[in-house]
Amino acid sequence: MSDTQGVRPDHDGEQPQGTAAPHPHPQTEIPAQAAPVPPRPPMPAYPAGYHPGAGAPSHGASFGPAASPYGAHATQPTLPLGGASAGGPTFGSSTATAERPAKKKSAAGKVTGLIVAAALVGGAAGLGTAYAGTQLWGQPATTVVAGGGTVTVNNPESVTATTAIAAKVLPSVVTIEVSAGGSGGSGSGVVLSEDGYVVTNTHVVTLDGGTGTPEIRVTTSDGRIYDAEIVGTDPTYDLAVIRLVDAEGLTPIEFADSSELNVGDQSVAIGAPLGLANTVTTGIISALNRSIEIASSAAPESGGDDEGDGEEDQEQDQGPFQFDIPGQEQQSMASETIKIAVIQTDAAINPGNSGGALVDGEGRLIGINVAIATAGSSSESGSIGVGFSIPSNVVERITDEIIADGEATHGLLGATVLAASAVEGATISGAYIDSVTPGGAAEDGGLAADDIVTAFNGVPITDSVDLTAQVRAAAAGSEATVTYVRDGETLETTVTLGSLQ
């Protein structure tokens, strides 16, 4: 990969200092809860059921003022801004087991470009009409209070559905500030339960592996501030669950089934890029079933034969995707990588969006923002319309396991694989099996060396990163359907995945 192509995790943006709280609009301030639900209009473009309310590649982009405490070249990623040491943390976990609200389900391939870890923010195109504006807000120059976050409407006759989406989702998105010693940073999070469970990225709450005992402060969209504790982290998929202390009455996000997404669907990203809370951006879903590889200091050490541990990976000192921490040479410190399946969106995403929400046209969660691509090696690059989000189905499984057990499980195929394109004589793309682990899932399922895996649970596989990302997205002990080619013949088998340790 060239120096101008790589992916870097987004980093958390610093919280601007001295920012005064917004004053209520001089006109009417309407609580979202009080807003009546309008009848479904005749226009097919207007989505029913909206209620405003109550509810890393090789080079990092440099964001924020030059006077940043992290130095002239400090980058403000979505994850906590770093000055912390790169040593791997010991992640503590609580045993909280409060019930999670019922949610729905998700899907996720590979990218070559610069990715800024942890700053994903997707967006959705507005679909609203004059009818929506007059029915939902009624008067011009109205500030709608959505669980504390405000959505300003100056012209109800031209309001779009995105306004209603923002009003619905804002109460479920929070801003997270993390500090440890002399290091600190900020990111975003999404509310999972009324009593304070919140999902975000591991690299946000650990300053990308710099600390296992951070101090965490969380601000809701309506300005309430809470201390928070880590319930559990999952460095393998860069997800974490925290719990706000003594929280109640929060607004949980509604989950969508990310496996039902289509390329071209609306997406709306909400988070705190560069510390700017309650920021909304819109776009579309650009691609599904992407896989990215990110260098991470928080990643667990790889051990034993496993997907992606073959010659191809041994030739790389680190993957094309990394978490970029302002003021640190993170790229040279991270010796491990994670491979994750993601949704790609063109919504504007910048450092500080990490852990924030990517939602659909109905305001339902379809992904947790995790990384963006940046152009070239410019330290001042921001969003270029290539962002990545962990699918909601994967998020739901992992967060459920963390809340129940303090940690999540991941599948293990038990095979060393390479990109088929790197193997002499290969005629199709896929994950080439170099060897299988005796007694492992691959061998037990009938897979053997020289087989080329072309699909996993119906998702196309183009190389070793694809396969590893999909295997890790599945739970340990789950069954998976593997499609492969042997001696020119396409075959299929069912394997029972092992457990990644």
Secondary structure as UniProt FT lines:
FT   TURN            3..4
FT   STRAND          7..9
FT   TURN            17..18
FT   STRAND          29..31
FT   HELIX           32..34
FT   TURN            44..45
FT   TURN            66..67
FT   TURN            69..70
FT   TURN            72..73
FT   STRAND          114..117
FT   HELIX           130..136
FT   STRAND          142..146
FT   TURN            147..148
FT   STRAND          149..153
FT   HELIX           156..158
FT   HELIX           161..169
FT   HELIX           170..172
FT   STRAND          173..180
FT   TURN            181..182
FT   STRAND          183..191
FT   TURN            194..195
FT   STRAND          197..200
FT   HELIX           202..205
FT   TURN            206..210
FT   STRAND          215..219
FT   TURN            221..222
FT   STRAND          225..234
FT   TURN            235..238
FT   STRAND          239..244
FT   TURN            245..246
FT   HELIX           258..260
FT   TURN            263..264
FT   STRAND          266..271
FT   HELIX           273..275
FT   TURN            277..278
FT   STRAND          279..295
FT   TURN            297..298
FT   TURN            307..308
FT   HELIX           311..314
FT   STRAND          321..322
FT   TURN            326..327
FT   HELIX           330..333
FT   STRAND          337..345
FT   TURN            351..352
FT   TURN            354..355
FT   STRAND          357..359
FT   TURN            361..362
FT   STRAND          365..374
FT   TURN            376..377
FT   TURN            379..380
FT   STRAND          387..391
FT   HELIX           392..405
FT   STRAND          411..412
FT   STRAND          415..419
FT   HELIX           420..422
FT   TURN            424..425
FT   STRAND          431..436
FT   TURN            438..439
FT   HELIX           441..444
FT   TURN            445..446
FT   TURN            449..450
FT   STRAND          452..456
FT   TURN            457..458
FT   STRAND          459..460
FT   HELIX           464..473
FT   TURN            476..477
FT   STRAND          479..486
FT   TURN            487..488
FT   STRAND          489..496
FT   STRAND          498..499
//
